[in-house]
Amino acid sequence: TTPALTAKVEYGEGVPAKTVLEEFKLLEAEEPLLNVSWEERLEEIRVHILGIVQLEILQELMAERFRRKIRFGECQVSYRETIGNTVLGCGHFEPLRHYAEVHLRLSPGAPGSGITSDSECHTDVLAQNWQNLIRTHVLEKSHRGVLTGAPLTDVRVTLLAGRAHLKHTEGGDFRQAVYRAVRQGLMQAESVLLEPWYSFTAEADAALAGRILSDIPRMGGRYEAPVTGRNGRVAVTGTCPVAQMQAYARELTALGKGRTQLSLAFEAYHPCTPAQQQYLAEQTGYDPERDVENTPDSVFCSHGAGYPVKWNEAPAQMHIQLK
């Protein structure tokens, strides 16, 4: 199951973040789905969850195990990014006494496939040990998309060519070249923002069925023909974006005065509408060129010194020119 929401952990002034993070990591060891992360950019601890009920359980666990009182910030939907077309990305890393160059093809992967890696590079061009290392670097990191900085998924990364230096290449050089090549490719790609959807079953008295059936399409969801049980209650199943459905659970409880039931499960990630994608990109205000930890630029060497070259100018300076 994929966590569709994230929430910020609030733990009071004067408590070291490191301590709270370690406590969460202990819980995570028993419950891997917790997916606790430290967001360097925001300097905050975030938990990844399937639904709001999980937060209450976490609060109880932290109080019970560590006598730690915590609260959670507002839940945010966990978006992903992918690409809609095939592009070539290149990365070069050559500060003094270092050297690596990588050429990759990024293409859209099957929905739900994550990041996959393969090679079309002959071992005469680049030795197998370097190719294995490149594959490791492609798969080891959660790459960010360039639209909102959301985690990248469903992209097939194919190694086309690469070059090492007999004397100056170290393992970490290919890591730098790979990360830069992925980003350089993404800068040219058509970015697609994906949002999580729930599959749901809503049960309510017959009098409420009509209301539910008009609410679902309004939220951008889809449903199947309702089923009426012997007790006169109606069950509606379907799928709906998490962003809309998250608040609807409370609304439905209020409407049915506690006689309604809504069960939710993660279904899949689907592309956002173009209008929604544009809105979320503007809201996030993410600038991939200013994300120094995930730069698309390359580093070349001249007269014994390394110098940066912007991502859009780098291809012309690459040492391998693919036909």
N, C-alpha and C positions, 0 to 999 in steps of 0.2 A: 504494500500500500504506500502511496506517495502522499506525504504531508502537503495539504493544499494551502495552509495558512502559516504565517509566522507571527510571533508576538515578542515584544521586548520584555526582558526581565527587569523588574524594579526592586531593588534590595536595600534601599536606605543609604543615607550619607555615611561616610567613614568606614564602610565595609569594603575591603579590597575586592575588586572584580575577580582577581585571580582565585581567591578563596571560594567565591560563589560558583565560578566556572568549574573548579575542581569537584565541588559537591555535585553539580549537575552531571559532570562526566562519570561520576560513580553511579548515578542513577541510570545514565545512558548505557553503561556497561551491562546493566541488567535488562534494559529496555532500549535496544538499538534504534528503534523508530523515532526516539526523541529527537535525534539529529540536532544537538545543541551546537551553536557556532558563536565564535567571537568575531563581530564585525569590526575589523580594524578601522575602516573609514569613519564609522560612527561611534567607535569606542563603546560598543554595547553588546550584551549577551542576548542572543535570540534563540527561541525554541521553535521548532517546526512541528506543526500539529495537524491533525485531521479535522478536529472540531473543537468547539469552545469547552465542551465537557472535560476534555483532557486537561485543561488549565486548572480546573478545580482539584482534580486528582493530584496534579503536580504540586499545588500549594499544600495539600495535606501531607504528601510524601516529604516535602522539604521541612515542614514543621515537625513531623514525626521523627525523621532520621537525623536531622541536623539542628533542630530547634531554630530554624531559619524562617523568619517571616518574609514572604515575598509577595509582590503583586505583579500583574502583567499590564503592559500598555495595550492599546487598542490592537486587535488582530488585523493583520494585513494579508492580502491575497498574495500567494507566492507565484509570481509570473515566471515564464521561461522565454528564451529567444531561440529561434532557429533561422535558417535562410531559405529563400524561395528560388534561388538559381545557383548555377555552378560557377565558381570563380577560382582563379589561381592566386595563391599567396606566397610571398617570398620573405625570407628573413636572413639578415647577415649580421654576424657579431664578431667584430675584430678590433677590440682595443689592443694595446701593445701586448705581444706574446700570447694572444688568444686568437682562435680562428674557427668559425663554423658558418656554413651557408646551407639553407634548406629551401626547397621549392615544393609546395603542397597544392593539391587540388581539394577544394572544399565543395561538397555537393550535398543536396538535401537528403537526409536519411529517412528511413521508414518511421512513421509516428511511434513513439515509445522506445525507439532503438538506442537513445542516448548518443554518446560519441563513439564512433567506431573508427578503426584505423587499419589501413592496408598499404601495400607498397607495389609500385610498378617500376621501381628503380632497380636496375641490374647491379649485382654485387661487383661487377667490373668497374662501375661508376662510383659506388660507395660500399665499403666493406660491410658485411652482415652485422658485425658487432655495433657499428655506428647506427645502422638501420634499426636494430633492436632498441638502442638507446632512444632514438627519435620516437619510436612507437610508445615507449615508456613515458616520455615527456608529453606526448599528445594526450595520453590517457590519465596521467597522474593528477592533473589540475582541473579545478572547476573553472573553465574558461568563461569569461563574461561576454555577453552580446554587446554590440556597439550602439544599440538604440536606447536602452534604458539601463544597461549594466546588469541585466538579469542573467542568471546562469544559462549557458549555451547548451542546447540538447538537439538530438536528432540530426546530427551532421556527420557525414562520412569524410574522413580525412585520409587522402591518398598521397603517399610520398612519391614524387616524380623524379627528383634529383637532389643531390646534396654533395658537399665537399668538405673534407677535413684537411688539416695541414699535418704533415708527418711529425713535425716537432712541436708545434704550438697548440694543437687542439687538446683541450681537457674536457672531461665529461660535462661539466656545467656550461660549456660553450654551446653545445647543441640544445640544451634546455633554453638558453636565451634565444637562439636562432628559431627554434620551434615556436615558442610563445609569440615572438614577433611576427613570424610568418602567418600564424593563425589569425592574429589581429589585423595584419596587412590585408589578408584575404577578406575578412569580415567588413573592413572599411569600404570594400568595393561591392559587397553583396547586397542583395535586397533583403533587409531584415524583416522577420516576421515575429510578432509578439504572440505568445501562446498563453492562454489562461486555463486554469483547472476547472473541470466540470464535475459535479456530483451526479451520481445516479440516485434517485430518491423514490420512496414510497410514502405517499401521504394517505392517512386513513381518517375519515371524518363522517359525521352524520350526513345523510342524503341532502339535507337542506343546505349544507355548505359546499357540496360538490361543484355546483355551478360557479361559485366564487373562485374555487381553486382552479378550475379549468380556464377561467379567464385570466387569473394571475400568472399562470405559467408562461404563456406566450408573451405577456407583457414584460417578463423578466428575461426574455430571449431563450426560454427553454422549450422542450418538446415533451409530449406525453403520449401514452398509448390509450386505447379505449378503456374507460373506467370499468371496474368490476364491482358489482354489488353483492355483498355477502348476505347470509341468511338473517343476520341481525339488522339488516337495513342499512348497515354502514357501507360507505363507498371507499374503494382503494384505487388510488391513481398512481401509476408508476411512470417514470420518465427520466430525462436528464436536463440539467440546468447549470448555468455558470455559477461557480462558488461565490463570486462577488455579490450576486443577487440573492442567492439562496441562504447565505449566512444570516441575514437579518430576518428572513422570512419565517424561520422557525419560531421566533418570538411572536411575530405577527399572527401566525396560525394558532398558536397556543391561546393568545388573547381572544381571537375570533371564536374559537370553539370552546371557550371557557374551560380549558383543560381536558376537553373530551376528544381532542385531535391528537394524532400521533404522526411524527415525521421521522423516518429513518434515512440517513444519508451515508453514502460510501463514495470514495473517490472513483471517478469513471475514467477520465483521460484528459490530456491537454488538447485544446482546439485553438485554431487561430482566432484572435480578436477581430472584431469588425474594423475596417479601415479608420472610421471615425474614432473608435475607442482607442485604437493603436496610436493615432495622432495625439489624442488627448493625454494618454498616459505618458507618452514620450515628452510632451511639453511639461506635464506635472513633475516628472522626475528631473528634468533639466540636466540629464547626464551628457557630459562632453567627453567622448572617447579619447580625444587628443590630449586632454588634461589629466587623464587617468595614468599617472606615471608608473604605477605598479603593473599596468597592463598596456604598455606602449606598442603602437603599430610601427614605430620607426626602427631603422637599422643603424648599426655602428660600423663604419669603415675606418681604415687606417691610412694615414698619409704622413710621410716624413717622421715616422716613429711615434705618431700620436693618433689616438682614436678620435673620430668626430661623428656626431649624429647626422643622419640623413632622413628627411621627412618621408613618411610611408609612400606618398604619391610620387616621389622622385627616386626612391630606392631601386625600383626594377631596372632602370637604365644603368645603374652602377653595379648590378650583380655580376659576379665573376662567371657564373654559368648563365648563358642566354639560351633558353629553351626555344626550339624552332616552333 
